[in-house]
Amino acid sequence: MQLGKRIKELRIENNLTQEELAEQLGVSFQAVSRWENDLTYPDITLLPILANMFGVSVDFLLDVDVKKKEAEINAIIEEYSVLLNQGKTDENLNLLEEAIKKYPNSWEIKDALLHIYFTKGIDPDLKEYADKAIKIANEILEKCVDDNIRYGAMQTLVLIYTSRKELDKAKHIVEKLPMMIITREWFWPDVVTGEDRIHATQNIFDRLVDMFYLKLITTYGRAEAGKRDIPLLKFKQFLDIVYENKDYGFYHIRLADIYNMCAFDQARIKNKKTTLEYLRLSLEHIRIWTKMYKNKEVLKLAKSTIHSMKLLASITFIICIPLEIIGFFMVYKTFFGKMIFSLYMTICMIILFAIIAVCIKVNKDIENKINSLENKLRDN
């Protein structure tokens, strides 16, 4: 439906004349008449007022199928994610630049396009894409109300400005960001209880450790060659304070990275002995991490086995009951038949209970092993 016809329809539904509508909008009734006949269109600033007056959305006024629009945008974002995982930056760029023409007000598409512009703009020869990223990021900060998208835009601006040594601009953006402790993760343990509280607290620790690790990495190139292992090994010292039993869990893979970088640093000054030692330590942590990963796969297999055993017990029970009923009607008519049926039923029940007992025992054993393994992995 055209905009003019929609306005006329809503005006009549609300029992308004053209003169009354014109008076409320501060325009002439001739203007309203031209709108309804699709000769002209209302000023864009009047659309929200019209929508509010009639109790509808602007999308409804413009005859936009909201659900269809959301589905199409979601499909675009899904395709963007697939191309992103495949490393197809140019294909993604074409996809999103076409999409933004169709949906110029979609913050989800602008957020994705911002990421692609930033990715391409990292190349010094493609500075124009970094400029485009700055333009979109500033538009997001000016108009978007989604905090996640806004914080992503701020992060992008800080990275671009620091890479260009425009530190004053970067500081201006950083000052707008919340303090580290004013986050969802920081307060979540205060609003949950039991196991959820334990996991939420662990999540805070994990994030802090990752932040410490990433900040240490940024100092790697600042130290003198041959001495860069000193700041890097502070991460190992930090973990030793927390994990007194040296059971580092996920952080084995982080330590492997740390030792690998230490080895590279020592190799630059041709310190063969220390280089080989760091490589050995890196390999050791990789092996531990690989073993942990395999244990998780075993855990999945064990859980699958439990479901299979429960299914077997259920199937056995379902099969035995109908057989007993059939047997009753077939042989229960005579005394000899009664004896046979009683013996048959006894055997069936023994078999049934034996299978159930075996399933219960196997389930219990496997569940005990799973609980033990899960506790170990959780501790890790």
N, C-alpha and C positions, 0 to 999 in steps of 0.2 A: 504494500500500500504506500502511495506517495505521501509526503509529509503534509501537504495541504489537506488531503482527504482525512488524514489521521487527526489533524487539529480540528477540522469541522466536526468530525464524529465525536471527539471528546468534548467539544464545546456544547453540542446538543445534549450529550449524556449528562452534562452538568447544568443544564437548563440556563445557559447563558446566551445572550444575543451577541452579535458582532460588536455592537457599541459597548456592552458591558465588559466584554473581554478586552477590547481596545483600551477602555478606561483603566482597568486593573494593570495593564501592561505599560500604560503611558504612551500609546501609539494611536494613530487615527483608525477609525473603523474601516476606511478605505484600504489601509495596509493589511488589516485582517482579511478583508475580502480578497485582496490579491494573493495572500498566502493560500487561502482555501481553494482558489482557482489555479494554483500552481503557476502563477504568473511571476511571483517573486518568492523569496524565502525570508523567514525571520532572521534577524541578526543572531549570530552564534551565541552571544551572551544572554539572549532571551530563552534559549532552549532549556537550561536548568530551571528557570523561573516557570516556564510553561509546564515542564514535567512535574514540578512541585505543586503547582496550582491544580493539576488534574490528578495528582497522586499516582503518577507513573514514573518510569525511568526514562532517561534521555534515549537509551537504546530502543525502548518501546516506541517513542515518538518517531525515531528514525527507521523503525521497522527492522531492527537488527535482531536476528535470531541468536539470543545470548548463549543458549546451550550449544548451538552449532558453532558459534564463534569460539567458545571455550574449548570444544573438542578439537577444532582445527589448530588452535594455538598449542594445545597439549601435544598434538601429533607432530607439530613443527619442533617443539622442544625435545620430544623423544628422538626424532630424526637427528637433531643437533647433537644429542648425547651419544648416539651411535657413531656418528661421524667424528666426534671428539675422541672417542675411545680408539677409533681407527687411525687417528692422526691426520685426518683429511681436512686440513685447515682451509684450503682454498674452496673446496666443495661446501664447507660450512659457511664460509663468507658469502658465497652466491645464494645459498639457501636463506640466510637471515636477511640479506639486503633486499631480496624479493619479498620476504615475509613482512618486513617493516613497512614496505610500501602499502601492503594490504591492511596491516594492523599497526598504524603509526602510534597508537596510544597504548600498546601492550608493553608493560614494564618487564614482563618475563622475556620477551624477544629482545628488548633493548639491553637487558642484563646479559643475555647470551652474546649479543653482538658486541657489547663492551669487552667481553672476555676475548673474543676473536680479534678485535682491533688491537687490544693490548698484546696478545700473543704475536701478531704480525709486526707490531710496532717495536718489539724488542730488537729487531734487526735495525742497526743504525741507518741502513740504506732505505728503510721504509718508515721514515719519521712521520710521514703523513698519516699513517694508521694510528700512531700514538696520539697525534693531534685530534683525530676523530674520537679516540677513546676518551680523551679529556673532555671533549664537547658533550658526549653522551653522559659521562659521569657527572658533570656539572648540572646537566638537565635533570638527572635522577635526584641529585641532592636538592634541587630547587623545587621539584614537583612531586616526586614519588613519596608515598607514606609507608611503604613496606620497609621495615627496619633492616631485614636481611639484605635486601637489594641495596639499600642506602650504605650499609657498612661495607658491602662488597665494592661499591663505587669509591668509597673513601680509601679502601685498601689499594685499589688500582691507582688512584691519584697519587697517593704517598709513594708508591713504587716508581711511577713515572717521574715524579718530581725529584726524588732522590737520585734516580739514574741520570737525570739531567743536571744534578748539583743545584737545583732550585730549592734549597733547604728551607727558606722562609715560607714558600708556598706549602711545602710538605708539613712544616710545623703548624701552619694554620689549619690544615685538615686534621692532623693528629690531636690538636686541642679540642676538637669537636667529638672525639671518640670517648666512650665511657671508660672509667677506671677499670682495671683488670678484675677487681673483686666485685664489681657491679654487673654480674652476669647470671644467666639462668643456671649454669652449672654450679656456680658458687653457692647459691641459695637453695638449690634443690634438696640437699640432705636435710635442710631444716623443715621441709614440708612433707617428708615421707618417713616411714618407720620400717623397722625390721631389716630384712634382706635388701629391700630397695634402698634404704639409707646407707647400708654398707657399700653397695655397688655405686651409689651416687658419689660417696666420698672417694672411692677408688678411682672413679672417673676424673675427679678433680686432680688427684695425684698424677694420673696418667697424662693429663693435659699439661700440668706444670713441668713434668719430666720432659715431655716432647718440646715444650717451649725452651727449656734449658738446653736441650740437645741442639735445637735449631739455632739458638743464639751462639752457642759454641762453634757451630759450623761456620757462622759468618765471621768469626775471628780467625779462622784457619789461615787465610791468606795474608793476615796483617803481621803475624809473627815472622821472625827471621827464619829463613830456610834452615832446617836441621833442628830447630827448636819449636816447631809447630806441634809436636806431640805433647808438649807441656800443657797447653790449655785444653787440648782434646782429651787427655787422660783425666781431667777433672770430672768428666762425666762418669768415668769408672769409679772414682773416689766417692762421688755423690751416690751412686747406686750401692756401693759397699756400706754406706751408712744406713740405708733403708733395708737392704737384703743382706743381713749378717751371715746367712747360710750360703751366700753366693748363688742362690736360686733366682736368677734374674728374669725368668719367664720370657715374655715378648721382647724384652730389651736385649736379649742375646743377639738379635739381628742388628740392633743399633750398635752394640759393642763391636760386632764384626765390621761394620762400616767404619767405626772409629779407628780400630786397629789397622784396617786397610789404608786409611788416609795417613796414619802414622808411618806405615811402611813406605808409602809413596814419598813422604817427607824425608825419611832417612835415606831412601834410595837416591834422592837428589844430591846428597852430600857423599854418596858412595860408601855409606856405613853398612856393609854387607851383613854383618852379624846381627845388628839390631833390626835391620830390614827383615831378615828371615824370621826372627823371633816374633815380630809383629804380625807377619803373615801367618805364622803357626797359630798364634792366638786368635786371629781372625777366622781361620779355618776351624778351630776348635768350637767357637761360638756358632758358626754356621752348622756344624754337625749336631750340636745340641738343639738348635732351632729346628732342624730337619726332623730330628727324632720326635720332638714335641708335635710337629705337624702330623707325622704318621700316627701318633697316639690319638690325635683328634679324629683321624680317619677311622681308626679302630673303634673309637667311641661311637661314631655314627653307625658302624657295622653292627656293634653290639646292640644298640637300640633297635635297629632293624630286625635283629634276631628275636628280640623280646616280642615285638609285634607279630612276627611269624608264629611263634610258639602259642601266643594267645589266640591267634586265628585258628591254629590247628586244634586247640582244645574246643573252641566254639563249634568248628565244623564237625568234630567227632560227636559232640553232644547232640547237635542237630540231626546227624545221620542215625544215631542209635535209637532215639525216641520213636521215629516213624517205623523203623524195623521192628521194634517191640510191639507197636500197635498192630502192624500187619501180621506178625507172628501170633498174636493173641486171637485174632479172628480166624486164622488158618487152622490152628491146632487145639484150641481150648475147648472144643466141643466134647471130647472124650476124656476119660480118666487118664489114659496113657498120654493123651495130648497135653493134659494139664501138667503132668510130670515133665514132659519134654519142654514145655514152655517155661516152667519154673526154672529148670536147669539152664535153658537158653538165656533167660532173663538174668539169672545170677551171673553167668559168664560175661554177658554184655556189661552188666554193672561193674564187675571186677575190672574188665578191660577199660571201661570209661574212667573209673576212679583212678586206675593205675596211670592212665595217660594224663589225667588232670594233675595227679600228684607229681609226676615227672615234670610237667610244664611249670607247676608252681615252684618246684625245687630249682629247675634250670633258670626260671625267671628271677628267683631270689638270688641265686649265685651271680647271675649276670648283673642284676641291679646293684648288688653289693660292690662288684668290681667297677661298675660305671660310676657309682657314688664316690668310690675311692679315687678313681681317675679324674672325675670332675673336680673333686676337692683339691687334688694336686694341681690341676690346670688352673683352677681359680686362684690358688695360692701363688701360682707363677705370675 
